[in-house]
């Protein structure tokens, strides 16, 4: 612990600080400890761990990746109750996994990291937090891309008399029974929430600015006997996970080859035609872009909910709120008691980016200038010893984020091992390596459905650059992250005796 001056709180020195305690942060803490790095601290601004699965508690919230694949490969034993787990079960899985791996002594909840500055003289990150300063050799940002809610910004919304709920900030004290509910948005959360609330609401109005491709979701209960069988048969869970991975990669192949995506569109149109019998409604629900250009949605209940007589589709954007009425661009209105904004997140806006200062004193926000980029979605030139988890251009429309995350954690452990074995103070990805990587990514994206599918999506920055999607297979990404190449980095000269990172290395946070 570094002494303080002038009565200020002492600076607590930690080898690795992880910011965020969702899937990424919990996984990072476990993986680093398995690699022998004991001096790890996870700082979480929320009152408990869980990340997006703590924040999103709206009715119907569930995963759209099969449960067995949306879990850590090193902790696969969860007896999932459904093929696609719901929010509560996923959150419980994270809590149970953290307890199983004994993370209570490295997790600090209720600690907001406000700023982080690289100190080149010390070769450390200096962090300002709500509970005082920290010093870290390595900083890992595990805040995730689905973090900052995107509000509905239209004239008159401030004067709406009833509750306004964003799906990521749900208020369970608001009773929807017998009330007129308007849902704004047509993405993943809207597709889940409309079927979950329509039975109790007096009326549901859905304002859809853009139609979405929706495939059926084979979401079934998983019998307890099936889970017991998986536990008893050696390799059964691993085989199930591999099969689900192969299925997801099949979708990924289609997204990289737009003509193949057309075959999936046939299935999506058939799903719509069988579920919605009204021709006008079907036309309004049919996208005019390639499947996969936006995030692919799955639901076997959404279209059925729209058939209900008290559920009304408005195929238009919202332009204003007048009193208790929501007004669409086509002039349609909806009398509303509760307004639900299913408007998603500001994907790519890291919450700490504006307060993260690199080697030249610039913030990460300024360095990115509205178009986030990194080397392998993990390292950013000019920000030594900084590692992003689920960073730019790593995900896609079919990939399980957990598969990508675990590959990044392998990369992180290898980077720290190189730091230790070489006695180096810091590593910083070479700018030419980062530029060449991102140029190749953007070139490869041009022929994918993400870039050529004829839509606008959250995959793109305001300047028109795809900052979200990985253009190749998940297997290729995993192979790249499994090979740490020290030649891609510049290294600070050795600083003498290495600081040990053995299992006896104490956690110095007091």
C-alpha positions as CSV (number, residue, x, y, z in Angstrom):
1,X,0.0,0.0,0.0
2,X,1.4,3.4,-1.0
3,X,1.3,6.0,1.7
4,X,-1.0,9.0,1.2
5,X,-0.1,12.6,1.7
6,X,-2.0,15.4,3.3
7,X,-4.6,13.2,5.1
8,X,-6.0,11.7,1.9
9,X,-6.9,8.1,1.6
10,X,-3.9,5.8,1.0
11,X,-3.4,4.5,-2.5
12,X,-4.2,0.7,-2.6
13,X,-1.8,-1.1,-4.9
14,X,-3.1,-4.1,-6.8
15,X,-1.5,-6.1,-9.6
16,X,-4.7,-6.4,-11.7
17,X,-7.8,-4.4,-11.4
18,X,-10.9,-5.6,-13.3
19,X,-13.7,-3.1,-13.8
20,X,-17.1,-4.7,-14.0
21,X,-18.5,-7.9,-12.5
22,X,-20.7,-9.4,-15.2
23,X,-19.8,-12.5,-17.2
24,X,-16.5,-10.8,-18.4
25,X,-15.3,-9.6,-15.0
26,X,-16.2,-12.8,-13.1
27,X,-14.6,-14.9,-15.8
28,X,-11.5,-12.7,-15.8
29,X,-11.0,-13.1,-12.0
30,X,-11.4,-16.9,-12.2
31,X,-9.1,-17.3,-15.2
32,X,-6.3,-15.1,-13.8
33,X,-6.4,-16.9,-10.4
34,X,-6.2,-20.2,-12.2
35,X,-3.1,-18.8,-14.0
36,X,-1.5,-18.1,-10.7
37,X,-2.2,-14.3,-10.6
38,X,-3.6,-13.9,-7.0
39,X,-3.3,-10.2,-6.7
40,X,-6.6,-9.4,-8.5
41,X,-9.4,-7.1,-7.5
42,X,-12.8,-6.7,-9.2
43,X,-14.5,-3.3,-8.8
44,X,-18.2,-3.3,-9.6
45,X,-20.3,-0.1,-9.3
46,X,-23.6,-2.0,-8.8
47,X,-24.7,-3.3,-5.4
48,X,-24.1,-6.9,-6.6
49,X,-22.5,-8.8,-9.5
50,X,-24.3,-9.7,-12.7
51,X,-23.7,-7.0,-15.3
52,X,-26.4,-6.9,-17.9
53,X,-28.2,-9.9,-16.3
54,X,-28.5,-7.8,-13.1
55,X,-29.7,-4.7,-14.9
56,X,-32.2,-6.2,-17.3
57,X,-35.1,-7.6,-15.3
58,X,-38.0,-6.7,-17.6
59,X,-40.8,-9.2,-18.1
60,X,-39.7,-12.0,-20.5
61,X,-36.0,-11.2,-20.4
62,X,-34.1,-14.3,-21.5
63,X,-31.0,-15.3,-23.5
64,X,-31.2,-15.9,-27.3
65,X,-28.2,-18.3,-27.2
66,X,-28.7,-21.8,-25.9
67,X,-28.1,-22.0,-22.2
68,X,-25.4,-24.7,-22.5
69,X,-23.4,-22.5,-24.8
70,X,-24.1,-19.3,-22.9
71,X,-22.1,-20.5,-19.8
72,X,-18.4,-20.9,-19.0
73,X,-16.8,-24.0,-20.4
74,X,-15.0,-24.5,-17.1
75,X,-18.3,-24.3,-15.2
76,X,-20.7,-26.2,-17.4
77,X,-22.6,-28.1,-14.7
78,X,-25.6,-25.9,-14.4
79,X,-28.9,-27.8,-14.6
80,X,-30.6,-25.4,-16.8
81,X,-34.4,-25.5,-16.7
82,X,-34.9,-24.3,-20.2
83,X,-33.1,-24.6,-23.6
84,X,-32.8,-20.8,-23.5
85,X,-32.4,-19.6,-19.9
86,X,-34.3,-16.7,-18.5
87,X,-32.7,-13.7,-16.7
88,X,-33.1,-14.9,-13.2
89,X,-31.5,-18.3,-13.8
90,X,-28.6,-16.7,-15.6
91,X,-28.0,-14.2,-12.8
92,X,-28.2,-17.0,-10.3
93,X,-25.7,-19.0,-12.3
94,X,-23.2,-16.1,-12.2
95,X,-23.7,-15.7,-8.4
96,X,-23.2,-19.5,-7.8
97,X,-20.1,-19.6,-10.0
98,X,-18.6,-16.7,-8.2
99,X,-19.2,-18.4,-4.9
100,X,-17.9,-21.7,-6.2
101,X,-14.6,-20.2,-7.2
102,X,-14.3,-18.2,-4.0
103,X,-14.4,-14.7,-5.5
104,X,-15.8,-13.0,-2.4
105,X,-12.4,-11.9,-1.3
106,X,-11.6,-10.1,-4.6
107,X,-15.0,-8.6,-5.4
108,X,-15.9,-5.1,-4.3
109,X,-19.4,-4.0,-5.1
110,X,-20.7,-0.5,-4.9
111,X,-17.3,1.0,-6.1
112,X,-17.6,3.3,-9.0
113,X,-14.4,3.8,-11.0
114,X,-14.5,7.4,-12.1
115,X,-11.1,7.9,-13.8
116,X,-8.0,6.0,-14.7
117,X,-4.6,7.6,-15.8
118,X,-1.5,5.9,-17.0
119,X,1.6,6.9,-15.1
120,X,4.5,6.3,-17.4
121,X,7.1,6.9,-14.7
122,X,5.6,4.3,-12.4
123,X,4.3,2.1,-15.2
124,X,1.0,1.8,-13.5
125,X,-2.6,2.9,-13.8
126,X,-3.8,5.3,-11.2
127,X,-7.5,5.0,-10.5
128,X,-9.9,7.4,-8.9
129,X,-12.9,5.5,-7.3
130,X,-15.8,6.2,-5.0
131,X,-13.9,4.6,-2.1
132,X,-10.5,6.2,-2.8
133,X,-7.5,5.8,-5.1
134,X,-6.1,2.6,-6.4
135,X,-2.9,1.8,-8.3
136,X,-2.8,-1.1,-10.8
137,X,-0.1,-2.6,-13.0
138,X,-2.8,-4.0,-15.3
139,X,-6.3,-2.7,-16.0
140,X,-9.0,-4.9,-17.5
141,X,-12.2,-3.2,-18.7
142,X,-15.1,-5.7,-18.4
143,X,-17.9,-3.3,-18.7
144,X,-19.4,-4.8,-21.8
145,X,-21.0,-3.4,-24.9
146,X,-24.6,-3.5,-23.6
147,X,-24.1,-1.1,-20.7
148,X,-25.3,2.5,-21.5
149,X,-29.1,2.6,-22.1
150,X,-30.3,4.6,-25.1
151,X,-33.2,6.8,-24.0
152,X,-36.2,7.8,-26.2
153,X,-35.4,11.4,-27.2
154,X,-38.6,12.9,-28.6
155,X,-40.4,16.2,-27.9
156,X,-42.8,16.0,-25.0
157,X,-41.6,12.9,-23.3
158,X,-40.6,14.9,-20.1
159,X,-44.3,15.9,-19.7
160,X,-45.6,12.4,-19.9
161,X,-47.7,11.9,-16.8
162,X,-47.3,8.1,-16.3
163,X,-44.3,5.9,-15.7
164,X,-41.6,5.8,-18.4
165,X,-39.6,2.5,-18.1
166,X,-36.5,1.6,-20.1
167,X,-36.1,-2.2,-20.4
168,X,-32.7,-1.9,-18.7
169,X,-34.1,0.1,-15.8
170,X,-37.3,-1.7,-15.0
171,X,-39.4,-0.7,-12.0
172,X,-41.2,-3.7,-10.7
173,X,-43.5,-1.5,-8.5
174,X,-45.3,-0.4,-11.6
175,X,-48.3,-2.7,-12.1
176,X,-49.3,-3.1,-15.7
177,X,-52.5,-4.9,-15.0
178,X,-55.4,-3.3,-16.8
179,X,-53.3,-0.4,-18.1
180,X,-52.6,0.8,-21.6
181,X,-49.0,0.1,-22.3
182,X,-47.0,1.5,-25.3
183,X,-43.8,-0.2,-26.2
184,X,-41.3,1.8,-28.4
185,X,-38.8,-0.4,-30.3
186,X,-38.8,-3.6,-32.2
187,X,-35.5,-5.2,-31.2
188,X,-34.6,-8.1,-28.9
189,X,-36.1,-6.7,-25.8
190,X,-39.4,-5.6,-27.5
191,X,-39.8,-9.0,-29.0
192,X,-39.5,-10.6,-25.5
193,X,-41.5,-8.1,-23.6
194,X,-44.7,-7.8,-25.7
195,X,-45.7,-11.5,-25.3
196,X,-44.8,-11.3,-21.6
197,X,-47.2,-8.4,-20.8
198,X,-50.0,-8.6,-23.2
199,X,-52.2,-11.0,-21.1
200,X,-52.4,-8.5,-18.2
201,X,-52.5,-5.2,-20.0
202,X,-55.7,-3.6,-21.2
203,X,-54.0,-2.6,-24.4
204,X,-50.5,-2.9,-25.9
205,X,-49.3,-0.6,-28.6
206,X,-46.0,-1.4,-30.3
207,X,-44.3,1.3,-32.3
208,X,-42.0,-0.4,-34.8
209,X,-39.6,1.9,-36.8
210,X,-38.0,-1.0,-38.6
211,X,-39.3,-4.5,-39.2
212,X,-37.1,-7.3,-37.9
213,X,-36.3,-10.8,-39.1
214,X,-37.6,-13.2,-36.6
215,X,-37.0,-17.0,-36.6
216,X,-38.8,-19.5,-34.4
217,X,-37.2,-20.1,-31.0
218,X,-37.1,-23.7,-29.9
219,X,-37.4,-22.8,-26.3
220,X,-38.5,-25.8,-24.3
221,X,-38.4,-26.9,-20.6
222,X,-35.4,-29.2,-19.9
223,X,-36.6,-32.2,-17.8
224,X,-34.7,-32.9,-14.6
225,X,-34.1,-36.4,-15.9
226,X,-32.3,-35.0,-18.9
227,X,-30.0,-33.0,-16.7
228,X,-29.2,-36.0,-14.6
229,X,-28.4,-38.0,-17.7
230,X,-26.0,-35.3,-18.9
231,X,-24.2,-35.4,-15.5
232,X,-23.9,-39.2,-15.6
233,X,-22.7,-39.6,-19.2
234,X,-19.0,-38.7,-19.5
235,X,-18.6,-35.9,-22.1
236,X,-22.3,-35.5,-22.6
237,X,-22.4,-31.8,-21.8
238,X,-19.3,-31.1,-23.8
239,X,-20.9,-32.9,-26.8
240,X,-24.1,-30.9,-26.4
241,X,-22.1,-27.7,-26.2
242,X,-20.2,-28.6,-29.4
243,X,-23.4,-29.3,-31.2
244,X,-24.9,-26.0,-30.3
245,X,-21.7,-24.2,-31.2
246,X,-21.8,-25.9,-34.7
247,X,-25.4,-24.7,-35.1
248,X,-24.6,-21.2,-34.2
249,X,-21.6,-21.2,-36.6
250,X,-23.9,-22.3,-39.3
251,X,-25.8,-19.0,-38.9
252,X,-22.4,-17.2,-38.9
253,X,-21.5,-18.8,-42.2
254,X,-24.7,-17.5,-43.7
255,X,-24.0,-14.0,-42.4
256,X,-20.6,-14.1,-44.1
257,X,-22.2,-15.2,-47.4
258,X,-25.3,-13.1,-48.0
259,X,-26.7,-15.4,-50.7
260,X,-26.8,-18.2,-48.1
261,X,-28.6,-15.9,-45.8
262,X,-31.4,-15.8,-48.3
263,X,-32.2,-19.4,-47.5
264,X,-32.8,-18.4,-43.8
265,X,-35.1,-15.7,-45.1
266,X,-37.3,-18.4,-46.6
267,X,-37.7,-19.9,-43.2
268,X,-38.3,-16.5,-41.5
269,X,-41.0,-15.6,-44.1
270,X,-42.7,-19.0,-43.5
271,X,-42.7,-18.4,-39.8
272,X,-44.3,-15.0,-40.3
273,X,-46.9,-16.3,-42.8
274,X,-48.0,-19.2,-40.5
275,X,-48.3,-17.0,-37.4
276,X,-49.8,-13.7,-38.8
277,X,-52.8,-14.2,-41.1
278,X,-53.5,-10.5,-41.8
279,X,-51.8,-9.6,-45.1
280,X,-51.4,-5.9,-44.2
281,X,-49.7,-6.8,-40.9
282,X,-47.5,-9.3,-42.6
283,X,-46.3,-6.7,-45.1
284,X,-45.5,-4.3,-42.2
285,X,-43.6,-7.0,-40.4
286,X,-41.5,-8.0,-43.4
287,X,-38.0,-6.4,-43.5
288,X,-36.6,-4.9,-46.7
289,X,-33.0,-5.8,-46.0
290,X,-31.0,-9.1,-45.8
291,X,-31.4,-11.3,-42.8
292,X,-28.4,-10.9,-40.4
293,X,-27.9,-7.2,-41.4
294,X,-29.3,-6.4,-38.0
295,X,-29.2,-8.7,-34.9
296,X,-31.2,-11.8,-35.7
297,X,-34.2,-12.2,-33.4
298,X,-35.8,-15.5,-32.3
299,X,-39.3,-15.9,-30.8
300,X,-42.1,-18.3,-31.1
301,X,-44.5,-16.1,-29.2
302,X,-44.0,-12.6,-30.6
303,X,-46.1,-12.9,-33.7
304,X,-48.8,-14.8,-31.8
305,X,-49.0,-11.9,-29.4
306,X,-49.5,-9.4,-32.2
307,X,-52.6,-11.4,-33.3
308,X,-54.4,-10.6,-30.1
309,X,-57.2,-8.0,-30.5
310,X,-55.9,-5.7,-27.8
311,X,-52.4,-5.6,-29.2
312,X,-51.8,-2.9,-31.9
313,X,-48.9,-2.6,-34.3
314,X,-47.8,0.8,-35.4
315,X,-45.2,0.4,-38.2
316,X,-43.8,3.8,-37.7
317,X,-41.3,5.7,-35.6
318,X,-42.3,7.8,-32.6
319,X,-42.0,11.5,-33.2
320,X,-43.6,13.1,-30.1
321,X,-45.4,12.5,-26.8
322,X,-48.4,14.8,-26.2
323,X,-49.9,14.4,-22.7
324,X,-50.8,10.8,-22.4
325,X,-50.6,10.1,-26.2
326,X,-47.6,8.7,-28.1
327,X,-47.5,10.1,-31.6
328,X,-46.1,8.3,-34.6
329,X,-44.5,9.7,-37.7
330,X,-47.5,8.5,-39.7
331,X,-49.9,10.5,-37.5
332,X,-51.2,7.5,-35.6
333,X,-51.6,7.9,-31.8
334,X,-51.8,5.6,-28.8
335,X,-53.4,6.6,-25.5
336,X,-50.9,5.4,-22.9
337,X,-50.8,4.9,-19.2
338,X,-47.3,3.3,-19.1
339,X,-44.5,4.0,-21.7
340,X,-41.9,1.3,-22.2
341,X,-38.8,2.3,-24.1
342,X,-37.2,-0.8,-25.6
343,X,-34.6,1.3,-27.4
344,X,-31.5,-0.7,-26.5
345,X,-28.1,0.6,-25.7
346,X,-25.4,2.9,-26.9
347,X,-23.3,0.0,-28.0
348,X,-19.6,0.8,-28.2
349,X,-19.7,3.6,-25.7
350,X,-17.5,2.3,-22.8
351,X,-18.6,4.1,-19.7
352,X,-15.0,4.8,-18.6
353,X,-13.7,5.9,-22.0
354,X,-14.0,9.6,-21.4
355,X,-12.0,9.3,-18.1
356,X,-9.4,6.8,-19.3
357,X,-6.1,8.7,-20.1
358,X,-3.3,7.0,-22.0
359,X,0.4,7.7,-22.7
360,X,-0.1,11.1,-24.4
361,X,-2.7,12.4,-22.0
362,X,-5.6,11.8,-24.4
363,X,-8.7,9.9,-23.3
364,X,-9.8,6.7,-25.0
365,X,-12.9,8.5,-26.0
366,X,-10.8,11.1,-27.9
367,X,-8.4,8.5,-29.3
368,X,-11.4,6.6,-30.8
369,X,-13.1,9.8,-32.0
370,X,-16.5,8.0,-32.3
371,X,-15.1,4.9,-34.0
372,X,-13.8,2.4,-31.5
373,X,-11.0,0.1,-32.6
374,X,-8.5,-2.2,-31.0
375,X,-6.1,-5.0,-31.9
376,X,-8.1,-8.2,-31.7
377,X,-10.7,-6.3,-29.8
378,X,-8.4,-6.4,-26.8
379,X,-5.5,-4.0,-26.9
380,X,-5.5,-0.3,-27.8
381,X,-2.2,1.5,-28.9
382,X,-1.2,4.2,-26.6
383,X,-2.9,2.6,-23.6
384,X,-0.3,0.2,-22.1
385,X,-1.3,-2.7,-19.9
386,X,-5.0,-2.1,-20.8
387,X,-7.1,-5.0,-21.9
388,X,-10.7,-4.7,-23.2
389,X,-13.1,-7.7,-22.9
390,X,-15.7,-8.0,-25.6
391,X,-14.1,-4.9,-27.3
392,X,-14.6,-3.6,-30.8
393,X,-15.1,-6.0,-33.8
394,X,-15.2,-9.2,-31.8
395,X,-18.9,-10.3,-32.0
396,X,-21.5,-11.0,-34.6
397,X,-25.0,-12.1,-35.2
398,X,-24.6,-15.7,-34.2
399,X,-21.6,-15.9,-31.8
400,X,-21.9,-16.7,-28.2
401,X,-20.2,-13.9,-26.3
402,X,-18.9,-16.4,-23.8
403,X,-16.9,-18.3,-26.4
404,X,-15.2,-15.1,-27.4
405,X,-14.7,-14.0,-23.8
406,X,-12.9,-17.2,-22.9
407,X,-10.5,-16.9,-25.8
408,X,-9.7,-13.3,-24.7
409,X,-9.0,-14.5,-21.2
410,X,-6.5,-17.0,-22.6
411,X,-4.9,-14.1,-24.4
412,X,-4.9,-12.0,-21.3
413,X,-3.2,-14.7,-19.2
414,X,-0.5,-15.2,-21.9
415,X,0.2,-11.4,-22.0
416,X,0.6,-11.3,-18.3
417,X,2.9,-14.3,-18.4
418,X,5.1,-12.6,-21.0
419,X,5.2,-9.5,-18.8
420,X,6.4,-11.5,-15.8
421,X,8.9,-13.8,-17.5
422,X,10.5,-10.8,-19.2
423,X,10.5,-8.6,-16.1
424,X,8.9,-5.9,-18.2
425,X,7.0,-3.0,-16.8
426,X,4.5,-2.7,-19.6
427,X,3.4,-3.7,-23.1
428,X,1.7,-1.6,-25.7
429,X,0.4,-2.8,-29.0
430,X,2.2,-1.3,-31.9
431,X,0.1,1.2,-33.9
432,X,1.1,-0.3,-37.2
433,X,-0.1,-3.7,-36.0
434,X,-3.4,-2.3,-34.8
435,X,-3.9,-0.3,-38.0
436,X,-3.2,-3.3,-40.3
437,X,-5.5,-5.5,-38.3
438,X,-8.4,-3.1,-38.4
439,X,-7.9,-2.4,-42.1
440,X,-8.1,-6.2,-42.8
441,X,-11.2,-6.4,-40.6
442,X,-13.0,-3.6,-42.5
443,X,-12.0,-5.0,-45.9
444,X,-13.4,-8.4,-44.9
445,X,-16.6,-6.9,-43.6
446,X,-17.5,-5.4,-46.9
447,X,-18.8,-8.7,-48.4
448,X,-20.6,-9.8,-45.2
449,X,-24.3,-9.3,-44.6
450,X,-23.4,-7.0,-41.8
451,X,-22.1,-4.3,-44.2
452,X,-23.8,-5.2,-47.5
453,X,-27.3,-6.2,-46.2
454,X,-28.9,-2.8,-46.8
455,X,-29.8,-1.7,-43.3
456,X,-28.5,0.5,-40.5
457,X,-27.7,-1.1,-37.2
458,X,-25.9,-0.6,-33.9
459,X,-23.0,-2.4,-35.5
460,X,-22.0,0.9,-37.0
461,X,-20.5,4.1,-35.5
462,X,-22.0,7.5,-36.3
463,X,-19.3,7.9,-38.9
464,X,-20.4,4.7,-40.8
465,X,-17.7,2.3,-39.6
466,X,-18.7,-1.2,-38.5
467,X,-17.1,-1.3,-35.0
468,X,-18.9,-4.3,-33.7
469,X,-18.8,-7.3,-36.0
470,X,-16.0,-9.9,-36.6
471,X,-16.0,-10.8,-40.3
472,X,-14.6,-14.3,-40.1
473,X,-15.5,-17.5,-38.2
474,X,-15.5,-17.8,-34.4
475,X,-13.0,-20.6,-34.8
476,X,-10.6,-18.3,-36.5
477,X,-11.0,-15.7,-33.8
478,X,-10.3,-18.3,-31.1
479,X,-7.2,-19.5,-32.9
480,X,-5.9,-15.9,-33.2
481,X,-6.5,-15.2,-29.5
482,X,-4.9,-18.5,-28.5
483,X,-1.6,-17.4,-30.0
484,X,-0.1,-14.4,-28.2
485,X,2.6,-12.8,-30.4
486,X,5.0,-10.6,-28.4
487,X,6.3,-9.1,-31.6
488,X,3.0,-7.2,-32.0
489,X,3.8,-5.1,-28.9
490,X,6.4,-2.7,-27.7
491,X,7.8,-3.6,-24.3
492,X,9.1,-1.3,-21.5
493,X,12.7,-2.3,-20.6
494,X,13.1,-4.6,-17.6
495,X,12.9,-2.9,-14.3
496,X,14.9,-5.3,-12.2
497,X,13.5,-8.1,-10.1
498,X,10.1,-9.3,-11.2
499,X,7.2,-9.0,-8.8
500,X,6.1,-12.6,-8.1
501,X,2.6,-13.7,-9.0
502,X,2.5,-17.0,-7.2
503,X,-0.5,-18.4,-5.3
504,X,1.1,-17.1,-2.1
505,X,1.1,-13.6,-3.4
506,X,-1.2,-11.7,-1.0
507,X,-4.1,-9.4,-2.0
508,X,-2.8,-6.0,-0.8
509,X,-6.0,-3.9,-0.7
510,X,-6.2,-2.9,3.0
